Amino acid sequence: MTQYDERVEKQRLKIEAETWSKGVKSAHAHSLNSMWYDTRPQDTENGKGVLDIQYNDETVKRTLDNGEIYIFGTPLKGQDLIDSYVRNT
């Protein structure tokens, strides 16, 4: 039975990493147009505020004051996600 230990451990880590990836890394309410991920500086023109929530999978969800939502970044997947999970837990 020990022949499957490595596969089982890898699957366990994958499941844990996928659950962890949905967690919030940070939340930031602001009106800055200079965030490292920001490709939509118009969202904060003239002092308009936004709420940016960064998730553990490296994506950022931006909510505008009118309720519109934009996603920045590409979620980590596969081995990159597992590596990030192991590094950050």
SULZI-V950924 format. One record per residue. N is the residue number from 1. RES is the residue in three letters. D_CENTER is the distance of its C-alpha to the mean C-alpha in Angstrom with 2 decimals. Layout:
N:RES:D_CENTER, N:RES:D_CENTER
This chain:
1:MET:36.78, 2:THR:35.13, 3:GLN:34.66, 4:TYR:31.51, 5:ASP:29.98, 6:GLU:27.70, 7:ARG:26.42, 8:VAL:25.94, 9:GLU:24.02, 10:LYS:21.69, 11:GLN:21.11, 12:ARG:20.60, 13:LEU:17.91, 14:LYS:16.20, 15:ILE:16.35, 16:GLU:15.17, 17:ALA:12.12, 18:GLU:11.30, 19:THR:11.88, 20:TRP:9.94, 21:SER:6.68, 22:LYS:7.14, 23:GLY:7.78, 24:VAL:7.19, 25:LYS:7.07, 26:SER:9.03, 27:ALA:10.83, 28:HIS:13.22, 29:ALA:16.14, 30:HIS:17.97, 31:SER:20.22, 32:LEU:19.45, 33:ASN:19.37, 34:SER:18.54, 35:MET:14.82, 36:TRP:13.86, 37:TYR:11.57, 38:ASP:14.04, 39:THR:16.06, 40:ARG:17.55, 41:PRO:19.71, 42:GLN:21.98, 43:ASP:19.73, 44:THR:20.91, 45:GLU:24.46, 46:ASN:27.32, 47:GLY:25.33, 48:LYS:23.27, 49:GLY:20.41, 50:VAL:16.82, 51:LEU:14.08, 52:ASP:10.62, 53:ILE:7.91, 54:GLN:4.82, 55:TYR:2.76, 56:ASN:4.21, 57:ASP:3.61, 58:GLU:3.22, 59:THR:3.29, 60:VAL:5.49, 61:LYS:8.02, 62:ARG:11.42, 63:THR:14.38, 64:LEU:17.78, 65:ASP:20.85, 66:ASN:22.33, 67:GLY:19.55, 68:GLU:18.18, 69:ILE:14.48, 70:TYR:12.77, 71:ILE:9.49, 72:PHE:8.86, 73:GLY:7.93, 74:THR:8.30, 75:PRO:6.38, 76:LEU:8.02, 77:LYS:11.13, 78:GLY:14.43, 79:GLN:15.64, 80:ASP:12.85, 81:LEU:10.53, 82:ILE:13.62, 83:ASP:14.37, 84:SER:11.16, 85:TYR:11.78, 86:VAL:15.39, 87:ARG:14.92, 88:ASN:12.93, 89:THR:15.00
